[in-house]
Amino acid sequence: MNKSVFVTICIPFYNAEHTLLDAVRSVFAQTHESWELILIDDGSTDSSLKIAKSIKDSRVTVYSDGKNRRLAARLNELTKLAKYDVIARMDADDLMSTVRLEKQLKILLSNPNIDLVSTGLCSLNDKNEALSTRCVISEHSITSKGLLSGNSGIVHASLLGNRAWFKRNPYKESMTKSQDTNLWVRSYSKNDLNIAFIPEPLYYYREDGNVTQRQLLLAYAMGRHTIIVDAKNKFGLKLKSKALANNLVKTFFVRFFPDSAIKLARNRRNATLISKLEKKCVEDEIDYITRIDLPMVDFSGDSQID
């Protein structure tokens, strides 16, 4: 039954020339083979677009308008471009387990009250070495407190869900960071965040370089906006006040003690070290994925624009 369900896999990219093909290889490696892949360029200035357009497969479509509109706008665009009723997210600098789509689809299709399925992640360095895992139990529950503190348990780029949900809940395009947390808060406020969790690290996330002072300060600024503007129903004044105070304390710490703050943030992300056996399994799978030969041709010409 699952094999007959088509999935639209969406990968927005910006200056991802060193990682894009491996991300695409992990799509071609999926045990669930009924898919289309949409690659959407966000105004790359490197060779990313040329690389994307060199992939010759009828299931792969490349879009580019030459503009840099940022992630939230591109994700909303991808929802409109998708052919199929199930959408899977992925970032251009990551990889995914070969069984990711198969396992997520099984849960989504067997639970009519569920709109989204998230997986755990395995953190990688730039050499594709597995460092740690971050997963929640399958019974994990979303709470107002967890959402405002950024501890939803949802791995944004691992999401697979119903296109109808993404159409009902578009990303807020003014958010230049933490677009996902903002979306969870807004959808939760209107009782429309029905999600299941797979307690396995099926998404392989390149962690290196993602924790900087600038990125942390921007994330906290966007977090304050979410708390003040978008946390409505189901978020009481006391809870929002406490979350805002915690946000301001963290902002102070990052601004004036950046080295310690960055070290603490990285340690929290890598708190659950991976076992030797799991590390070997992940790295063996990544080795298999990165050896896949993609159908490539030399291609030049205008980008496909909808």
Contacts in CASP RR format, 6 or more apart in sequence:
PFRMAT RR
TARGET T0000
AUTHOR 0000-0000-0000
METHOD contacts of the structure
MODEL  1
MNKSVFVTICIPFYNAEHTLLDAVRSVFAQTHESWELILIDDGSTDSSLK
IAKSIKDSRVTVYSDGKNRRLAARLNELTKLAKYDVIARMDADDLMSTVR
LEKQLKILLSNPNIDLVSTGLCSLNDKNEALSTRCVISEHSITSKGLLSG
NSGIVHASLLGNRAWFKRNPYKESMTKSQDTNLWVRSYSKNDLNIAFIPE
PLYYYREDGNVTQRQLLLAYAMGRHTIIVDAKNKFGLKLKSKALANNLVK
TFFVRFFPDSAIKLARNRRNATLISKLEKKCVEDEIDYITRIDLPMVDFS
GDSQID
1 109 0 8 1.000
2 32 0 8 1.000
2 102 0 8 1.000
2 105 0 8 1.000
2 106 0 8 1.000
2 109 0 8 1.000
3 32 0 8 1.000
3 33 0 8 1.000
3 34 0 8 1.000
4 34 0 8 1.000
5 34 0 8 1.000
5 86 0 8 1.000
5 105 0 8 1.000
5 109 0 8 1.000
6 34 0 8 1.000
6 35 0 8 1.000
6 36 0 8 1.000
6 83 0 8 1.000
6 84 0 8 1.000
6 86 0 8 1.000
7 32 0 8 1.000
7 34 0 8 1.000
7 35 0 8 1.000
7 36 0 8 1.000
7 84 0 8 1.000
7 86 0 8 1.000
7 87 0 8 1.000
7 88 0 8 1.000
7 101 0 8 1.000
7 105 0 8 1.000
7 160 0 8 1.000
8 35 0 8 1.000
8 36 0 8 1.000
8 38 0 8 1.000
8 78 0 8 1.000
8 81 0 8 1.000
8 82 0 8 1.000
8 83 0 8 1.000
8 84 0 8 1.000
8 86 0 8 1.000
8 87 0 8 1.000
8 88 0 8 1.000
8 163 0 8 1.000
9 27 0 8 1.000
9 35 0 8 1.000
9 36 0 8 1.000
9 37 0 8 1.000
9 38 0 8 1.000
9 87 0 8 1.000
9 88 0 8 1.000
9 90 0 8 1.000
9 101 0 8 1.000
10 38 0 8 1.000
10 40 0 8 1.000
10 75 0 8 1.000
10 78 0 8 1.000
10 82 0 8 1.000
10 87 0 8 1.000
10 88 0 8 1.000
10 89 0 8 1.000
10 90 0 8 1.000
11 20 0 8 1.000
11 23 0 8 1.000
11 24 0 8 1.000
11 27 0 8 1.000
11 37 0 8 1.000
11 38 0 8 1.000
11 39 0 8 1.000
11 40 0 8 1.000
11 90 0 8 1.000
11 91 0 8 1.000
11 92 0 8 1.000
12 40 0 8 1.000
12 41 0 8 1.000
12 42 0 8 1.000
12 71 0 8 1.000
12 74 0 8 1.000
12 75 0 8 1.000
12 78 0 8 1.000
12 91 0 8 1.000
12 92 0 8 1.000
13 20 0 8 1.000
13 39 0 8 1.000
13 40 0 8 1.000
13 41 0 8 1.000
13 42 0 8 1.000
13 44 0 8 1.000
13 48 0 8 1.000
13 52 0 8 1.000
13 92 0 8 1.000
14 41 0 8 1.000
14 42 0 8 1.000
14 43 0 8 1.000
14 44 0 8 1.000
14 48 0 8 1.000
14 68 0 8 1.000
14 92 0 8 1.000
15 44 0 8 1.000
15 45 0 8 1.000
15 46 0 8 1.000
15 48 0 8 1.000
16 23 0 8 1.000
16 44 0 8 1.000
16 46 0 8 1.000
16 48 0 8 1.000
16 92 0 8 1.000
16 93 0 8 1.000
17 44 0 8 1.000
17 46 0 8 1.000
17 47 0 8 1.000
17 48 0 8 1.000
17 51 0 8 1.000
19 92 0 8 1.000
19 93 0 8 1.000
19 94 0 8 1.000
19 206 0 8 1.000
20 39 0 8 1.000
20 48 0 8 1.000
20 51 0 8 1.000
20 52 0 8 1.000
20 92 0 8 1.000
20 93 0 8 1.000
21 51 0 8 1.000
21 294 0 8 1.000
22 95 0 8 1.000
22 289 0 8 1.000
22 290 0 8 1.000
23 90 0 8 1.000
23 91 0 8 1.000
23 92 0 8 1.000
23 93 0 8 1.000
23 94 0 8 1.000
23 95 0 8 1.000
24 37 0 8 1.000
24 39 0 8 1.000
24 55 0 8 1.000
24 60 0 8 1.000
24 294 0 8 1.000
25 95 0 8 1.000
25 289 0 8 1.000
25 290 0 8 1.000
25 292 0 8 1.000
25 294 0 8 1.000
26 90 0 8 1.000
26 95 0 8 1.000
26 96 0 8 1.000
26 97 0 8 1.000
26 98 0 8 1.000
26 204 0 8 1.000
26 289 0 8 1.000
27 35 0 8 1.000
27 37 0 8 1.000
27 90 0 8 1.000
27 96 0 8 1.000
28 292 0 8 1.000
28 294 0 8 1.000
29 98 0 8 1.000
29 288 0 8 1.000
29 289 0 8 1.000
29 292 0 8 1.000
30 96 0 8 1.000
30 98 0 8 1.000
30 99 0 8 1.000
30 100 0 8 1.000
30 101 0 8 1.000
30 102 0 8 1.000
31 98 0 8 1.000
31 99 0 8 1.000
31 101 0 8 1.000
31 102 0 8 1.000
32 101 0 8 1.000
32 102 0 8 1.000
32 105 0 8 1.000
35 59 0 8 1.000
35 88 0 8 1.000
35 101 0 8 1.000
36 59 0 8 1.000
36 60 0 8 1.000
36 61 0 8 1.000
36 82 0 8 1.000
36 83 0 8 1.000
36 84 0 8 1.000
37 57 0 8 1.000
37 59 0 8 1.000
37 60 0 8 1.000
37 61 0 8 1.000
38 61 0 8 1.000
38 63 0 8 1.000
38 78 0 8 1.000
38 81 0 8 1.000
38 82 0 8 1.000
39 52 0 8 1.000
39 55 0 8 1.000
39 60 0 8 1.000
39 61 0 8 1.000
39 62 0 8 1.000
39 63 0 8 1.000
40 62 0 8 1.000
40 63 0 8 1.000
40 64 0 8 1.000
40 74 0 8 1.000
40 77 0 8 1.000
40 78 0 8 1.000
40 81 0 8 1.000
41 48 0 8 1.000
41 49 0 8 1.000
41 52 0 8 1.000
41 62 0 8 1.000
41 63 0 8 1.000
41 64 0 8 1.000
41 66 0 8 1.000
41 303 0 8 1.000
42 67 0 8 1.000
42 68 0 8 1.000
42 69 0 8 1.000
42 70 0 8 1.000
42 71 0 8 1.000
42 74 0 8 1.000
43 49 0 8 1.000
43 64 0 8 1.000
43 66 0 8 1.000
43 67 0 8 1.000
43 68 0 8 1.000
48 92 0 8 1.000
49 62 0 8 1.000
49 64 0 8 1.000
49 303 0 8 1.000
50 299 0 8 1.000
50 300 0 8 1.000
52 62 0 8 1.000
53 62 0 8 1.000
53 299 0 8 1.000
53 300 0 8 1.000
53 301 0 8 1.000
53 303 0 8 1.000
54 296 0 8 1.000
54 297 0 8 1.000
54 298 0 8 1.000
54 299 0 8 1.000
55 62 0 8 1.000
55 294 0 8 1.000
55 295 0 8 1.000
55 296 0 8 1.000
56 295 0 8 1.000
56 296 0 8 1.000
56 297 0 8 1.000
56 299 0 8 1.000
57 294 0 8 1.000
57 295 0 8 1.000
61 81 0 8 1.000
61 304 0 8 1.000
62 303 0 8 1.000
62 304 0 8 1.000
63 77 0 8 1.000
63 81 0 8 1.000
63 303 0 8 1.000
63 304 0 8 1.000
63 305 0 8 1.000
63 306 0 8 1.000
64 303 0 8 1.000
64 304 0 8 1.000
64 305 0 8 1.000
65 303 0 8 1.000
65 305 0 8 1.000
66 303 0 8 1.000
69 77 0 8 1.000
69 173 0 8 1.000
70 173 0 8 1.000
70 176 0 8 1.000
71 171 0 8 1.000
71 179 0 8 1.000
72 171 0 8 1.000
72 172 0 8 1.000
72 173 0 8 1.000
72 174 0 8 1.000
72 175 0 8 1.000
72 176 0 8 1.000
72 179 0 8 1.000
73 171 0 8 1.000
73 173 0 8 1.000
75 89 0 8 1.000
75 166 0 8 1.000
75 171 0 8 1.000
75 179 0 8 1.000
76 170 0 8 1.000
76 171 0 8 1.000
76 173 0 8 1.000
78 87 0 8 1.000
79 87 0 8 1.000
79 163 0 8 1.000
79 166 0 8 1.000
79 167 0 8 1.000
79 170 0 8 1.000
81 306 0 8 1.000
82 163 0 8 1.000
84 163 0 8 1.000
85 162 0 8 1.000
85 163 0 8 1.000
85 164 0 8 1.000
86 105 0 8 1.000
86 108 0 8 1.000
86 160 0 8 1.000
86 161 0 8 1.000
86 162 0 8 1.000
86 163 0 8 1.000
87 160 0 8 1.000
87 161 0 8 1.000
87 162 0 8 1.000
87 163 0 8 1.000
87 166 0 8 1.000
88 100 0 8 1.000
88 101 0 8 1.000
88 104 0 8 1.000
88 159 0 8 1.000
88 160 0 8 1.000
88 161 0 8 1.000
89 156 0 8 1.000
89 157 0 8 1.000
89 158 0 8 1.000
89 159 0 8 1.000
89 160 0 8 1.000
90 96 0 8 1.000
90 157 0 8 1.000
91 157 0 8 1.000
93 206 0 8 1.000
94 157 0 8 1.000
94 203 0 8 1.000
94 204 0 8 1.000
94 205 0 8 1.000
94 206 0 8 1.000
95 124 0 8 1.000
95 128 0 8 1.000
95 204 0 8 1.000
95 286 0 8 1.000
95 289 0 8 1.000
96 158 0 8 1.000
96 202 0 8 1.000
96 203 0 8 1.000
96 204 0 8 1.000
97 200 0 8 1.000
97 201 0 8 1.000
97 202 0 8 1.000
97 203 0 8 1.000
97 204 0 8 1.000
97 285 0 8 1.000
98 285 0 8 1.000
98 288 0 8 1.000
98 289 0 8 1.000
99 202 0 8 1.000
100 119 0 8 1.000
100 158 0 8 1.000
100 160 0 8 1.000
100 202 0 8 1.000
100 203 0 8 1.000
101 160 0 8 1.000
103 119 0 8 1.000
103 198 0 8 1.000
103 200 0 8 1.000
103 202 0 8 1.000
104 117 0 8 1.000
104 119 0 8 1.000
104 160 0 8 1.000
104 161 0 8 1.000
104 198 0 8 1.000
104 202 0 8 1.000
105 160 0 8 1.000
107 114 0 8 1.000
107 117 0 8 1.000
107 196 0 8 1.000
107 198 0 8 1.000
108 114 0 8 1.000
108 116 0 8 1.000
108 117 0 8 1.000
108 160 0 8 1.000
108 161 0 8 1.000
108 162 0 8 1.000
108 196 0 8 1.000
111 196 0 8 1.000
113 194 0 8 1.000
114 194 0 8 1.000
114 195 0 8 1.000
114 196 0 8 1.000
115 161 0 8 1.000
115 162 0 8 1.000
115 164 0 8 1.000
115 165 0 8 1.000
115 192 0 8 1.000
115 193 0 8 1.000
115 194 0 8 1.000
115 195 0 8 1.000
116 154 0 8 1.000
116 159 0 8 1.000
116 160 0 8 1.000
116 161 0 8 1.000
116 162 0 8 1.000
116 165 0 8 1.000
116 193 0 8 1.000
116 194 0 8 1.000
116 195 0 8 1.000
116 196 0 8 1.000
117 159 0 8 1.000
117 160 0 8 1.000
117 161 0 8 1.000
117 195 0 8 1.000
117 196 0 8 1.000
117 197 0 8 1.000
117 198 0 8 1.000
118 153 0 8 1.000
118 154 0 8 1.000
118 155 0 8 1.000
118 158 0 8 1.000
118 159 0 8 1.000
118 195 0 8 1.000
118 196 0 8 1.000
118 197 0 8 1.000
118 198 0 8 1.000
119 135 0 8 1.000
119 155 0 8 1.000
119 158 0 8 1.000
119 197 0 8 1.000
119 198 0 8 1.000
119 200 0 8 1.000
119 201 0 8 1.000
119 202 0 8 1.000
119 203 0 8 1.000
120 133 0 8 1.000
120 134 0 8 1.000
120 135 0 8 1.000
120 136 0 8 1.000
120 155 0 8 1.000
120 158 0 8 1.000
120 197 0 8 1.000
120 198 0 8 1.000
120 199 0 8 1.000
120 200 0 8 1.000
120 201 0 8 1.000
120 202 0 8 1.000
120 203 0 8 1.000
121 133 0 8 1.000
121 134 0 8 1.000
121 135 0 8 1.000
121 155 0 8 1.000
121 158 0 8 1.000
121 201 0 8 1.000
121 202 0 8 1.000
121 203 0 8 1.000
121 204 0 8 1.000
121 205 0 8 1.000
122 130 0 8 1.000
122 131 0 8 1.000
122 132 0 8 1.000
122 133 0 8 1.000
122 201 0 8 1.000
122 203 0 8 1.000
122 204 0 8 1.000
122 205 0 8 1.000
122 274 0 8 1.000
122 278 0 8 1.000
122 282 0 8 1.000
123 130 0 8 1.000
123 131 0 8 1.000
123 132 0 8 1.000
123 133 0 8 1.000
123 134 0 8 1.000
123 205 0 8 1.000
123 207 0 8 1.000
123 269 0 8 1.000
123 270 0 8 1.000
124 130 0 8 1.000
124 131 0 8 1.000
124 204 0 8 1.000
124 205 0 8 1.000
124 206 0 8 1.000
124 207 0 8 1.000
124 286 0 8 1.000
125 131 0 8 1.000
125 206 0 8 1.000
125 207 0 8 1.000
125 208 0 8 1.000
126 206 0 8 1.000
126 208 0 8 1.000
128 283 0 8 1.000
128 286 0 8 1.000
128 287 0 8 1.000
128 290 0 8 1.000
129 283 0 8 1.000
130 204 0 8 1.000
130 274 0 8 1.000
130 278 0 8 1.000
130 279 0 8 1.000
130 282 0 8 1.000
130 283 0 8 1.000
130 286 0 8 1.000
131 207 0 8 1.000
131 270 0 8 1.000
131 273 0 8 1.000
131 274 0 8 1.000
132 269 0 8 1.000
132 270 0 8 1.000
132 271 0 8 1.000
132 272 0 8 1.000
132 273 0 8 1.000
132 274 0 8 1.000
133 201 0 8 1.000
133 272 0 8 1.000
133 274 0 8 1.000
133 278 0 8 1.000
134 155 0 8 1.000
134 201 0 8 1.000
134 269 0 8 1.000
134 271 0 8 1.000
134 272 0 8 1.000
135 199 0 8 1.000
135 200 0 8 1.000
135 201 0 8 1.000
135 272 0 8 1.000
136 153 0 8 1.000
136 197 0 8 1.000
136 199 0 8 1.000
137 197 0 8 1.000
137 199 0 8 1.000
138 196 0 8 1.000
138 197 0 8 1.000
138 198 0 8 1.000
138 199 0 8 1.000
140 153 0 8 1.000
140 197 0 8 1.000
142 152 0 8 1.000
142 154 0 8 1.000
142 184 0 8 1.000
142 188 0 8 1.000
142 193 0 8 1.000
142 195 0 8 1.000
144 188 0 8 1.000
144 231 0 8 1.000
144 234 0 8 1.000
144 235 0 8 1.000
144 236 0 8 1.000
144 239 0 8 1.000
145 239 0 8 1.000
145 243 0 8 1.000
146 152 0 8 1.000
147 181 0 8 1.000
147 184 0 8 1.000
147 185 0 8 1.000
147 188 0 8 1.000
147 231 0 8 1.000
148 185 0 8 1.000
148 226 0 8 1.000
148 227 0 8 1.000
148 231 0 8 1.000
148 235 0 8 1.000
148 239 0 8 1.000
148 240 0 8 1.000
148 243 0 8 1.000
149 243 0 8 1.000
149 246 0 8 1.000
150 181 0 8 1.000
152 181 0 8 1.000
152 184 0 8 1.000
153 197 0 8 1.000
154 180 0 8 1.000
154 184 0 8 1.000
154 195 0 8 1.000
155 203 0 8 1.000
155 205 0 8 1.000
156 180 0 8 1.000
157 203 0 8 1.000
157 205 0 8 1.000
158 202 0 8 1.000
158 203 0 8 1.000
165 192 0 8 1.000
168 187 0 8 1.000
168 192 0 8 1.000
169 183 0 8 1.000
169 186 0 8 1.000
169 187 0 8 1.000
169 192 0 8 1.000
171 179 0 8 1.000
171 182 0 8 1.000
171 183 0 8 1.000
172 179 0 8 1.000
172 182 0 8 1.000
172 183 0 8 1.000
172 186 0 8 1.000
172 230 0 8 1.000
175 182 0 8 1.000
175 222 0 8 1.000
175 225 0 8 1.000
176 218 0 8 1.000
176 222 0 8 1.000
177 215 0 8 1.000
177 218 0 8 1.000
177 219 0 8 1.000
177 221 0 8 1.000
177 222 0 8 1.000
178 219 0 8 1.000
178 222 0 8 1.000
178 223 0 8 1.000
178 226 0 8 1.000
181 222 0 8 1.000
181 223 0 8 1.000
181 226 0 8 1.000
182 222 0 8 1.000
182 223 0 8 1.000
182 225 0 8 1.000
182 226 0 8 1.000
182 230 0 8 1.000
184 193 0 8 1.000
185 226 0 8 1.000
185 230 0 8 1.000
185 231 0 8 1.000
185 235 0 8 1.000
186 230 0 8 1.000
187 193 0 8 1.000
188 234 0 8 1.000
189 230 0 8 1.000
189 231 0 8 1.000
189 232 0 8 1.000
189 233 0 8 1.000
189 234 0 8 1.000
189 235 0 8 1.000
190 233 0 8 1.000
191 233 0 8 1.000
191 234 0 8 1.000
201 278 0 8 1.000
201 282 0 8 1.000
204 282 0 8 1.000
204 286 0 8 1.000
207 266 0 8 1.000
207 269 0 8 1.000
207 270 0 8 1.000
211 262 0 8 1.000
211 265 0 8 1.000
211 266 0 8 1.000
211 269 0 8 1.000
212 262 0 8 1.000
213 254 0 8 1.000
213 255 0 8 1.000
213 258 0 8 1.000
213 261 0 8 1.000
213 262 0 8 1.000
216 250 0 8 1.000
216 254 0 8 1.000
216 261 0 8 1.000
216 262 0 8 1.000
216 265 0 8 1.000
217 251 0 8 1.000
217 254 0 8 1.000
217 255 0 8 1.000
220 247 0 8 1.000
220 250 0 8 1.000
220 251 0 8 1.000
220 254 0 8 1.000
221 251 0 8 1.000
223 247 0 8 1.000
224 244 0 8 1.000
224 247 0 8 1.000
224 248 0 8 1.000
227 240 0 8 1.000
227 243 0 8 1.000
227 244 0 8 1.000
227 247 0 8 1.000
228 240 0 8 1.000
228 244 0 8 1.000
231 240 0 8 1.000
231 243 0 8 1.000
250 261 0 8 1.000
253 260 0 8 1.000
253 261 0 8 1.000
254 261 0 8 1.000
254 262 0 8 1.000
274 282 0 8 1.000
END
